[in-house]
Amino acid sequence: MGFEIVHKNNTAGNKPELSHLGIETAKKVIRFHQSFPMYQTTPLRKLEDLAKLLMVDKIYVKDESYRFGLNAFKVLGGSYAIGTYIAKRLGMDIDELPFDRMISDEIRKKLGELTFISATDGNHGRGVAFTVNQLKQKAVIYMPAGSAKERLMNIRAEGAKAEITELNYDDAVRLASRHADQNGWILVQDTSWEGYEEIPTAIMQGYTTTAYEALQQMEEKPTHIFLQAGVGSFAAAVTGFFADYYKEERPVITIVEPNAAACIFKTIKANDGKIHPVNGSMDTIMAGLACGEPVTVGIDILRSYADHFVSCPDYTAAQGMRVLGAPVGKDDRVISGESGAAGFGVFYEAMTNPSLEELKSKLQINADSRLLFFSTEGDTDRQNYKRIVWDGAYHRP
């Protein structure tokens, strides 16, 4: 399969309210994250020489490989969701539960022994395991078939009980949910369904930290934002944040998914108000995006506020990884993993592949464009990163 794009007309109909992802919520979220001793604002790379080469005004890449020493952004969502869960359980506000108090013996004695459970391809589970380890509580993590052993070992290094199952991602989520119900464990999952929406919403709110940081770091308003999506929690969170902040003058927002797991693309294309899942193994190098069912608490935000939805082949992400890893001129290097480079890869292909002139036109990119990307992970699977970047796997046909 090649590239497919759906343009969504966002002018009509009732749109979901966004204050729960807006600037005041983001300030509350970032206060919580700033209380962590390992917190630092991740870099926003300005690729000036590449922008000149591709004949656009500005290219910005938010580099989340520096987040909390975990090489990915996902800890933002898991940590905030766990923090808000604990605060609610104790009748507190999250502002009363900074990191040092959250991990204190005082709080642990009030909570007793807890077990948190989740399903993940790697990054989300590592963030959950990291937070739970800081709390001196227990974590159980299930991973879908084909998950990288390095990601499994990183999760186990945080003290979690973790295993790679024979299931696809969505079935691993269902397994985690069943075990949570059977054992009285707390499910911390970045997707949602009827009856399970509070924690996924808090996870989305946690992701606003990276959007808020980018807003503070940028010299001027972006004209375009590219966001890769698995279940769509991150994409919906960042879309909601910028749509709320800029209102009717929001940037053009493009959602990117792999061909093999384009559940949001499929849902938007159907345009019937229903969820359209992707089933099966969802074989793609973009492991973090290999999800078959859109997040219910985020899909209406994407329907209403995102502009374009792109389904792309695997070589797109590979090309993005190589370009970011071998910068032009004096530009900074960005080590971006298979999922982290997907949005940038679509942009780069649209600008350099002569067969994609129509895609470039639909994306509305020109010499005045100021583009913002989020590299959501680094080389979390180093063996595969080298195979793609060093050995040249997955090239444009």
HELIX and SHEET records of a PDB file:
HELIX    1   1 SER A   19  LEU A   21  5                                   3    
HELIX    2   2 ILE A   23  GLN A   34  1                                  12    
HELIX    3   3 GLU A   48  LEU A   54  1                                   7    
HELIX    4   4 GLU A   64  GLY A   69  5                                   6    
HELIX    5   5 VAL A   75  ARG A   89  1                                  15    
HELIX    6   6 ILE A   94  GLU A   96  5                                   3    
HELIX    7   7 PHE A   99  MET A  102  1                                   4    
HELIX    8   8 ASP A  105  LEU A  111  1                                   7    
HELIX    9   9 ASN A  123  LEU A  135  1                                  13    
HELIX   10  10 LYS A  149  ARG A  156  1                                   8    
HELIX   11  11 TYR A  169  ASN A  183  1                                  15    
HELIX   12  12 GLU A  198  GLN A  217  1                                  20    
HELIX   13  13 SER A  233  TYR A  246  1                                  14    
HELIX   14  14 LYS A  247  GLU A  249  5                                   3    
HELIX   15  15 ASN A  259  ALA A  261  5                                   3    
HELIX   16  16 CYS A  263  ALA A  270  1                                   8    
HELIX   17  17 ALA A  287  LEU A  289  5                                   3    
HELIX   18  18 ILE A  299  TYR A  305  1                                   7    
HELIX   19  19 ASP A  314  GLY A  325  1                                  12    
HELIX   20  20 ALA A  342  THR A  352  1                                  11    
HELIX   21  21 PRO A  354  LEU A  356  5                                   3    
HELIX   22  22 GLU A  357  LYS A  362  1                                   6    
HELIX   23  23 ARG A  382  VAL A  389  1                                   8    
SHEET    1   A 7 GLU A   4  HIS A   7  0                                        
SHEET    2   A 7 HIS A 308  CYS A 312 -1                                        
SHEET    3   A 7 VAL A 252  PRO A 258  1                                        
SHEET    4   A 7 HIS A 224  GLN A 228  1                                        
SHEET    5   A 7 ARG A 370  SER A 375  1                                        
SHEET    6   A 7 LYS A  58  ASP A  63  1                                        
SHEET    7   A 7 LEU A  44  LYS A  46 -1                                        
SHEET    1   B 4 LYS A 161  ILE A 164  0                                        
SHEET    2   B 4 LYS A 138  MET A 143  1                                        
SHEET    3   B 4 THR A 115  ALA A 119  1                                        
SHEET    4   B 4 ILE A 186  LEU A 187  1                                        
END                                                                             
